[in-house]
Amino acid sequence: MSQIKKLAGDTALYGVSSILARLINFLLIIVYTGYLDVANNGSITSLYAYLAFFNVIFTYGMETAYFRFASKQNALPLQVYNNAQSLVITTTVLLAGLIYFSADWLSTVLDYPGKAYIFRWMAMILAIDAVLAIPYARLRLERRVKLFVSTKLFNVLLTVLLNLLFIVWLPQIASGSLFPSLQDWALDVYQPAWGMDYAILANLCANAAIIPLLFWVNKGFRYQLDKGLLQEMWKYAYPLLFMGLAGVTNEMLSRGMFEYILPADYYAHLTPREANGVFGACYKLAILMNLGIQAFKYAAEPFFFSQASDKNSPQLFADVMHWFVIVCCFVLFSITINLHWIAPIFLQRPVFLEALDIVPTLLLAYLFLGVYYNLSIWFKLTDKTGYSVWITSIGVVITVALNIALIPILGYQGSALATLACYIGMAIICYLWGQRHLHIPYQTGKDLAYILLTFSVAYLVFTFKINNLWVSIGINALLMLGFLVLVYGLEKKNIKSLTAR
């Protein structure tokens, strides 16, 4: 149990930066839905889906490969770091250059005429992210949490401030309603037609400001390409590349392609791109579940590797899964029952609330994604990462097939159900295969009971609307307290064992 407390502590520390980074989506939902039109929100949704997809290609599993090879007995961590970073730098130059010089073609194909500069900015964003990926992984491996967190927080705050400057304050300065003395300057630099372009520009500027971190972490770095070592690392990493591509396809396909799959007249008052804006805005509300999952993933990967040689590790991994499920169930329950008053705070126009009923479905989907992350440790520890290709490929087939089949019929909810089916399918397959290669005594029945009961009650409460806000909040607070009391009653023995160490 002391190891679980250690993992929980690391998760909390990484969570500070991860959660605040994801909270940008909430802070910026207010900005985007309040100051940009629905079509611009649709464009932001699609473009960030493309960025997520290419981020995986640019790093191709090298972060996890670096963890694995730098953690091995008799390993030379600096040599592993030099090779991983050198390879990523080399491939980043090639890939970013390809996107940069294809910007005119991309802007035409993706229906952003005259905006090739956006895709050049995106190429630079991808390059910076990729070159910083291995240094950030080194910080995590060496448990230099303060430096990791502080730089992430700086990036978060700068991103928010630049979005506010470009989208909120600069138009007001140009109109003379804010800081009139700066109006002439604002009129020279402000581009009224840009809209969502400023969101991409803010991201680029904030990421560029983190580049000095590279020089700080890269002390002792030497460009080095050891063919033998890199072949071993690539053999380990390439299945993770396909796993990552499949994973980001499963998560981002709907947001990147929703406007192209949805029939033009499905929502009479919205174009497909505008509907994508509504869909993307509501999708972001489900990110609250993903906050904790992302923080957990940052801490858990090096933790699992460090505990792999312990004879008690299977039981430890099972305990981690159990508490992970309980915490995620509480998050799902709390968000779902309070969604009717939480959502309007962030979605500034009524049109964006039209897809609100997809949020509980997506919260459940993210929970199963977190379960899959826990289960996937078996093929990483046994060096059988090839299985990840099959699992995530099956997920892609489910995602693509159900999005194509269900979006034209069910619209927003069709895509949400496709995401849920994908992650449940991946979790089931990973569990069945994993138990054959690395048996871990998961509390499967109990964990599934927690999930099914939590979602059922939460969705039932969500469907009943109480007009009085304060009465609703009071009842929901009692329900959340009741959830915690129930968990304490069921897990009393485990809780005492956990807190006693």
Helices and strands as residue ranges (DSSP letters): H 2-35, H 38-59, H 62-70, H 77-101, H 103-109, H 116-141, H 145-163, I 164-169, H 170-175, G 180-182, H 183-189, H 197-208, H 211-217, H 227-261, H 272-285, H 287-307, H 313-337, H 339-346, G 350-355, H 358-375, H 377-381, H 386-410, H 412-437, H 444-463, H 469-499
